[in-house]
Amino acid sequence: MVAQAWLIMGEGAMVGAAMATLGGMVLGRMRASASRVPVLARRSPSKEVSQPCLEQIMACLPAAMLVINETRGLCVVSKMAEQQFDGDLGSIVRHPAFQAKLDVVLAQKAGNTHSGRVRVILDIPRLRVVQAVLQKQSLPAALLPISMRRENTAPNAQTTLVFVDLHDETDAVVAERQHTDFVAFASHELRTPLAALLGFIETLQGPAADDPVAQKEFLEIMAQQAKRMQNLLNSLLYLSRVQMQEHQKPREVVRLLDLFDQCRIEGDLLAAGLPVKVDVQTPENKNWQVAGDETQLLQVVVNLVENAIKYSLVSEKTKSGTPVFIAITCQQAEADKRWPSAPGIVLSVTDNGPGIPARHLARLTERFYRVAKTAAAVQGSGLGLAIVQHIITRHGGRFVVESAVGQGTSCHIWLPLLPLVADHSLNCHQTVLQT
């Protein structure tokens, strides 16, 4: 009925007026959507069809749009605006920058079709950057929902409205910020050990030229700094390789039981000689399998266990005598808003370390991002969780970090399960996935 209402061909004056006054900002979108919406019926001269209201017209637009009246009331919200911005719409409209631009647009003289443009930045509860284009128009009051019309207003009376076209620019802004941070942090991470090397070289060439004891000490420190640069460059190269493969979905069959056997070996190696216990629990179902790259999935677990060990060992809990305990588990994914509805498993790495403040959780997978309080005490590149995120994305999975300060951290990885097959047909199934 909505498509029928505004695609009706006829002499309806209000529909014609609406089409004309909506102008380039709205009319262009209407024409674009018209090519995708079938004409359900055409008006017969002998039949009366109720005039469509603005709400029906807006419902057909494939755009995030709002309509605001001259008293700043929000009259109509398009379906796409509800879907994209939902809980943030009120914050956008009430934002000081938006209200200031709305003042300017409402103050324009009648007939002025110049649009106003403003960027709204929301920080709470999460970063959101929205570009809003505002345009003032006059339309017959009959096009407004009855609840939004002024009392005793004639249907053909003109009413002032402001059409708002919303564009979400959050992803672009975040990508730009991450790129800037990447260059800055990479330069800093390389500059620090390089400066140390140059300083020790100058010392060895000068005051310590004839001091064997100092030479030995300085050479050991230089070797550590060189190793630090090597690890950073290796991490950067590995991250670059993972990003290049991200669009190539893995097609090998990985048995989770075999993966956990490898995790057990790696866990023992990482914990060797340290007050750390890594408990690798056998998956609930020994026949579970996923489409994946076993080497990359093992790298994910290794990165998470390494992080858990490094940060737990420098915590006050460990220094006071509490042993470090890390558990690696694999369970059937239950119905949960965190996970897709498709059959899947959740691989978890849980520790009893110091925990992470909530304000840092959303940024943990950014390249080079490190929690300031512990960054000085723990050596690392800040790329480990970025690598984890890219690998999990390649595997069609999801990565969630939950933490409580003083209690520990749990890193959860959701992966889609392959249908279970009999052992004798496993090779056939693997061949199908690789073609």
VENNORMO-V628459 format. One record per residue. SS is DSSP state (H for helix, E for strand, L for the rest). OMEGA is omega as a letter, one per 40 degrees, with the letter a starting at -180 (NA if undefined). BURIAL is # if it has 9 or more other C-alpha atoms within 8 Angstrom, else .. Layout:
ss: {SS,SS}
omega: {OMEGA,OMEGA}
burial: {BURIAL,BURIAL}
This chain:
ss: {L,H,H,H,H,H,H,L,L,L,L,L,H,H,H,H,H,H,H,H,H,H,H,H,H,H,H,H,H,H,H,H,H,H,L,L,L,L,L,L,L,L,L,L,L,L,L,L,L,L,L,L,L,H,H,H,H,H,H,L,L,L,L,L,E,E,E,E,E,L,L,L,L,E,E,E,E,L,H,H,H,H,H,H,H,H,H,H,H,H,H,H,H,H,L,H,H,H,H,H,H,H,H,H,H,H,L,L,L,L,L,L,L,L,L,E,E,E,E,E,E,E,L,L,L,L,L,E,E,E,E,E,E,E,E,E,E,E,E,E,H,H,H,L,L,H,H,H,L,L,L,L,L,L,L,L,L,E,E,E,E,E,E,E,E,E,E,E,L,H,H,H,H,H,H,H,H,H,H,H,H,H,H,H,H,H,H,H,H,H,H,H,H,H,H,H,H,H,H,H,H,H,H,H,H,L,L,L,L,L,L,H,H,H,H,H,H,H,H,H,H,H,H,H,H,H,H,H,H,H,H,H,H,H,H,H,H,H,H,H,H,H,H,H,H,L,L,L,L,L,L,L,E,E,E,H,H,H,H,H,H,H,H,H,H,H,H,H,H,H,H,L,L,L,L,E,E,E,E,E,L,L,L,L,L,L,L,L,E,E,E,L,L,H,H,H,H,H,H,H,H,H,H,H,H,H,H,H,H,H,H,H,H,L,L,H,H,H,H,L,L,L,L,E,E,E,E,E,E,E,E,E,L,L,L,L,L,L,L,L,L,L,L,E,E,E,E,E,E,E,E,L,L,L,L,L,L,H,H,H,H,L,L,L,L,L,L,L,L,L,L,H,H,H,H,L,L,L,L,L,L,L,L,H,H,H,H,H,H,H,H,H,H,H,L,L,L,E,E,E,E,E,E,E,L,L,L,E,E,E,E,E,E,E,E,E,L,L,L,L,L,L,H,H,H,H,H,H,H,H,H,H,H,H,L}
omega: {a,i,i,a,a,i,i,i,i,a,a,a,a,i,i,i,a,a,a,a,i,i,a,a,a,a,i,i,i,a,i,a,a,a,a,a,a,i,a,a,i,a,i,a,a,a,i,i,a,a,i,i,a,i,i,i,a,a,a,a,i,a,i,a,i,i,a,i,a,i,i,i,i,a,a,i,i,a,a,i,i,a,a,a,i,a,a,a,a,i,i,a,a,a,a,a,i,a,i,i,i,i,a,a,a,a,a,i,i,i,i,a,a,a,i,a,a,i,i,a,i,a,a,e,i,i,i,a,a,i,a,i,a,i,a,i,i,a,i,a,a,a,i,i,a,a,a,a,i,a,i,i,i,a,a,i,a,i,a,i,i,i,a,i,a,i,i,a,a,a,a,a,i,i,i,i,i,i,i,i,a,a,a,a,i,i,a,a,i,a,a,i,i,i,i,i,a,i,a,i,i,i,i,i,a,a,a,a,a,a,a,a,i,i,a,a,a,a,i,i,i,i,i,a,i,i,i,i,i,i,i,a,i,i,i,i,i,i,i,a,i,i,i,a,a,a,a,a,a,a,i,i,i,i,a,i,i,i,a,i,i,i,a,i,a,i,i,i,a,a,a,i,a,i,a,i,i,a,i,a,a,i,a,i,a,a,a,i,i,i,a,i,a,i,i,i,i,i,i,a,i,i,a,i,i,i,a,a,a,a,i,a,a,a,i,i,a,i,i,i,i,a,i,i,a,a,i,a,i,a,i,i,i,i,a,a,i,a,i,a,a,i,a,i,i,i,a,i,a,i,i,a,a,a,a,i,a,a,a,a,a,a,a,a,i,i,i,a,i,i,a,a,a,a,a,a,a,i,i,a,a,a,a,a,i,i,i,a,a,i,a,i,i,a,i,a,i,a,a,i,i,a,i,a,i,a,i,a,i,i,a,i,i,i,i,i,i,i,i,i,i,a,a,a,a,a,i,i,a,a,i,a,a,a,NA}
burial: {.,#,#,#,#,#,#,#,.,.,.,.,.,#,#,#,#,#,#,.,#,#,#,.,.,.,#,#,#,#,.,.,#,#,.,.,.,.,#,.,.,#,#,.,.,.,.,.,.,.,.,#,#,#,#,#,#,#,#,#,#,.,#,#,#,#,#,#,#,#,.,.,.,#,#,#,#,#,#,#,#,#,.,.,.,.,.,.,#,.,.,#,.,.,#,.,#,#,#,.,#,#,.,#,#,#,.,.,.,.,.,.,.,.,#,#,#,#,#,#,.,#,.,.,.,.,#,#,#,#,#,#,#,#,#,#,#,#,#,#,#,#,#,#,#,.,.,.,#,.,.,.,.,.,.,.,#,.,#,#,#,#,#,#,#,#,.,#,#,#,.,.,#,.,.,.,.,#,.,.,#,#,.,.,#,#,.,.,#,#,.,.,#,#,.,#,#,.,.,#,.,.,#,#,.,.,.,#,#,.,.,.,.,.,#,.,.,#,.,.,.,#,.,.,#,#,.,#,#,.,#,#,.,.,#,#,.,#,#,.,.,#,.,.,#,#,.,.,#,#,#,#,#,#,#,#,#,.,#,#,.,#,#,#,.,#,#,#,.,.,#,.,.,.,.,#,#,#,#,#,#,#,#,.,.,.,.,#,#,#,#,#,#,.,.,.,#,#,#,#,#,#,#,#,#,#,.,#,#,#,#,#,#,#,#,.,#,#,#,.,.,.,.,#,#,#,#,#,#,#,#,.,#,.,.,.,.,.,#,.,.,.,.,#,#,#,#,#,#,#,#,#,#,#,#,#,#,.,.,#,#,.,.,#,#,#,#,#,#,.,.,.,.,#,#,.,.,#,.,.,#,#,#,#,#,#,#,#,#,#,#,#,#,#,#,#,#,#,#,.,#,#,#,#,#,.,#,#,#,#,#,#,#,#,#,#,#,.,.,.,.,.,.,.,.,#,.,.,#,#,.,.,#,.,.}
